[in-house]
Amino acid sequence: MRMILKLESDMRKPYRTKQQEMIAQVLYENAGCHLNAQQIAQRIESAGEEVSRATIYRCLDRLTADGAVRKYT
């Protein structure tokens, strides 16, 4: 029974906010560049939008866990 519930939840489309979409767009447009959270925020703010640093860090953590981006320290 638990396995069935897990499979059904895995089939759902992940929920993405407007801010998450903007972060993903910045990363896509700057593929191959090494951007930090501040640089991502600056690019979004220069487009006239707002996003908190906490949202950027959470989104980057999720994208890293999903294997979509790599983290360099």
N, C-alpha and C positions, 0 to 999 in steps of 0.2 A: 504494500500500500504506500509506503513512504517513497519507494522508487518511482511509482507512477506520478506522485505529486511533484517530485523533483523534475521528472522529464517534462511535465506540463509547464512548470515554471521556467525551465530552460528554453522553452519554445517561444516565450513571450519576447516581444521586442523591448530592448532596454529603454528605460525612460531617460530622455536627455532634455535638459533645460536649454533655454536660449543662451545662457552663459556658457554651458558646456559645448554647444554648437559653435559659438564664437571662438572658444579656445581651440577646438579641433580644427577650425578653419585657419586660424593663425599658424598652427603647427603644420597643416597641409601646405599652406602658401610658402612656408619657410622650411620645407623638407630639405634635409642635408645640413641645416644650420643648427648650431648648439644654442638654444634659447633657455634663459632661466625664467623664473616666475615673474620677475620684475619686467623683463623685456616683453613677455607675453602681455602683461597688463598695459604697458606703454603702447603697444600696437593696437590693442582693443580700445584704449582711451583716445588714441589719435583718430579713431574712426567715430568718435563721439558716443561711445557706449561705456557702461560701467560694469565692473566685475571686481569682486573682493579678492584679495590675495589668498584667503582661506579657500575660496572656491577653486582658484587655480591650482593650489597645492592638492586639494582633494581630487580634482580631475586628473592631474598628472599622476597621482598615486594609483588611481583606477586604471589609467591607460598603461602605466608601467606594469601593473599586475596582469593586465590582459595581453601584454606583450606588444602593444601597439607603438610604444615609445621606449627608449632606453634611457636610463638614468646614469649620468656621469657625475662623479663627485670630485 
